Amino acid sequence: MKLDVLAFGAHPDDIELSCSGLLLVEKSQGKKIGAVDLTEGELGSRGDVATRYKEAEDASIILGLDVRENLKLQDGFFKNDQENQLKVIALIRKYRPEIVLCNATSDRHPDHGKAAQLVSDACFLAGLIKVETKDNNTVQEPWRPKYVFHYTQDRYIEPDFLIDISDVFEKKLASIKAYKTQFHNPGFQGPETYISTPEFLEQLISGNKINGKKIGVAFAEGYTSTKKIGLRSLDALIQKNT
């Protein structure tokens, strides 16, 4: 299946927290969307691998994902090396996305920055003819996405552009809350963590509101890009009220 947008996250729930709004917007416009979790989140203090898979499945249904895969890299210890680059390259060539979304270039969790560089490097290498990968013993054709965009996460990074997610924000929030073991949930008995406090989701909501205010909408997500973005016409611009 060829995808229009493929999102990568270091851990299950990274995508929901950071770029699920954009995925929902693209899905509403008839695009094919997918997600890849690099790790199983096995080092998380709450829940376990089995519950993380079930929660990711529930979130995928809410988002209407066309595909979701997990590369099962080692949570906390994976490296941006040839072995892992080839695994990511194989998925990029398998789904041939026009746009790839991936983790923030630097963040509170060290896996996020590592994942950003791993995916970015793999997107470039996936376009090289002499880098060979196989899918079901068939040599894959090279493919390089047109754009790689990094979503913003816990630490503030000035975005290069903002996406209006006002119409899909409630569904984005529902996809996040599908991870019942990870975020504030009085019904779950487990150790309190940085992301399980009520304040964490409140701050996420506030961040999307602040982004929205910058472009005159209710909610927005921020993204960075190392590549300049072109517009076909000024009609693509959101007109901010003054």
Residue pairs with C-beta under 8 A, 6 or more apart in sequence:
1 32
1 34
1 66
1 67
1 95
2 32
2 95
2 96
2 97
3 32
3 33
3 34
3 66
3 67
3 95
3 96
3 97
3 98
4 26
4 31
4 32
4 33
4 97
4 98
4 99
5 22
5 23
5 26
5 31
5 32
5 33
5 34
5 97
5 98
5 99
5 100
5 101
6 33
6 34
6 35
6 36
6 91
6 92
6 95
6 97
6 99
6 100
6 101
6 145
7 15
7 19
7 23
7 33
7 34
7 35
7 36
7 100
7 101
7 102
8 15
8 35
8 36
8 38
8 88
8 100
8 101
8 102
8 103
8 115
8 119
9 15
9 18
9 35
9 36
9 37
9 38
9 102
9 103
9 115
10 37
10 38
10 39
10 103
10 109
10 111
10 112
10 114
10 115
11 37
11 38
11 39
11 41
11 44
11 75
11 109
11 111
12 37
12 39
12 40
12 41
12 52
12 53
12 55
12 56
12 70
12 179
13 41
13 55
13 56
13 59
13 176
13 179
13 182
14 37
14 103
14 112
14 153
15 23
15 35
15 37
15 101
16 59
16 63
16 172
16 175
16 176
16 178
16 179
17 153
17 176
17 204
18 103
18 104
18 151
18 152
18 153
18 221
19 101
19 151
19 221
19 223
20 59
20 63
20 172
20 175
20 176
21 163
21 165
21 168
21 169
21 172
21 208
21 219
21 220
21 221
22 101
22 151
22 163
22 165
22 221
22 223
23 33
23 35
23 63
23 65
23 101
24 63
24 64
24 165
24 168
24 171
24 172
25 163
25 164
25 165
25 167
25 168
26 33
27 33
27 63
27 64
28 167
28 168
32 66
33 63
33 64
33 65
33 66
34 65
34 66
34 67
34 68
34 69
34 95
34 97
35 60
35 63
35 65
35 67
35 68
35 69
36 68
36 69
36 70
36 71
36 88
36 91
37 56
37 68
37 69
37 70
37 71
38 70
38 71
38 73
38 78
38 88
38 111
38 115
38 118
39 70
39 71
39 72
39 73
39 74
39 75
39 76
39 78
39 111
40 49
40 52
40 53
40 70
40 72
40 75
41 49
41 52
41 75
42 48
42 49
42 52
42 75
43 75
43 76
44 52
44 75
44 181
44 182
44 193
45 190
45 191
45 193
46 181
46 182
46 188
46 190
46 191
46 193
46 196
47 55
47 181
47 182
47 190
51 181
52 179
52 181
53 70
55 178
55 179
55 180
55 181
55 182
56 68
56 70
56 179
57 68
58 178
59 175
59 176
59 178
59 179
60 68
62 171
62 174
62 175
62 178
63 171
63 175
67 95
69 91
71 84
71 87
71 88
71 91
73 84
73 87
75 111
76 110
76 111
78 84
78 111
78 114
78 115
78 118
79 114
80 114
80 117
80 118
80 121
84 118
85 118
85 121
85 122
85 125
86 131
86 133
88 118
88 119
88 122
88 126
89 122
89 125
89 126
89 131
89 133
90 133
90 134
90 135
90 140
92 100
92 122
92 123
92 126
92 143
92 145
93 126
93 133
93 135
93 140
93 141
93 142
93 143
94 135
94 140
96 143
97 145
98 145
98 146
98 147
99 145
99 146
99 147
99 148
99 149
100 119
100 123
100 145
100 147
100 148
100 149
101 148
101 149
101 150
101 151
101 223
102 115
102 116
102 119
102 120
102 148
102 149
102 150
102 151
103 111
103 112
103 113
103 115
103 116
103 119
103 150
103 151
103 153
104 112
104 113
104 116
104 150
104 151
104 152
104 153
104 154
104 155
104 157
104 224
105 113
105 116
105 117
105 150
105 157
105 224
106 112
106 113
106 116
106 155
106 157
107 113
107 153
107 154
107 155
108 153
108 154
108 155
108 194
109 153
109 154
112 153
116 150
119 148
120 148
120 226
123 144
123 145
123 148
124 144
125 131
126 142
126 143
126 144
126 145
127 142
127 143
127 144
128 142
129 142
131 142
132 139
132 140
133 139
133 140
134 140
147 225
147 227
147 229
148 225
148 226
148 227
149 223
149 224
149 225
150 223
150 224
150 225
151 221
151 222
151 223
152 159
152 221
152 222
152 223
152 224
157 222
157 224
158 224
159 211
159 222
159 223
159 224
160 223
160 224
160 225
160 229
161 222
161 223
161 225
161 229
162 211
162 212
162 214
162 215
162 220
162 221
162 222
162 223
163 220
163 221
163 222
163 223
164 212
164 215
164 217
164 219
164 220
164 238
165 172
165 208
165 212
165 219
165 220
165 221
166 212
166 217
166 218
166 219
166 220
169 208
169 218
169 219
173 201
173 205
176 183
176 201
176 204
177 183
180 187
180 188
181 188
181 190
182 193
182 195
182 196
183 195
183 196
183 200
183 201
184 196
184 197
184 198
184 200
184 201
185 196
190 196
194 200
208 219
208 220
208 221
209 218
209 219
211 219
211 220
211 221
211 222
212 218
212 219
212 220
214 220
214 240
215 238
215 240
216 238
216 239
216 240
216 241
217 238
231 237
